[in-house]
Amino acid sequence: MQSILLNCEEVTRRAKELYKQTIFQQVEREENIGRMVIIEIETGEYAIDKIGIELARYLRNEHPFARLFGIRIGYKVAVSFSGNMERHYQ
């Protein structure tokens, strides 16, 4: 079944809302800082690993029409082309 198309802003909003409401408390631990959490925004399913690429493939196989969003745990951005990433403290 194909899902309704969402723009990038809506995907981002939903993913950040899921992260803040349910996922954050479970994953924001010292041992996970710097790892990626990949979120399937419709089911709320998520997985964590170092880079996130294999997780995205796994979730895509489980949900072919999934809308995935990646968040780097403990940081304001997922990737940086300049090599500097600002930590996010809560």
Protein Blocks (a to p, Z undefined) as FASTA:
>chain_A
ZZddddfklmmmmmmmmmmmmmmmmmmcfklgoiacdddfknopacddfkommmmmmmmm
mmmmbccddddehiabfbdfklpacdddZZ
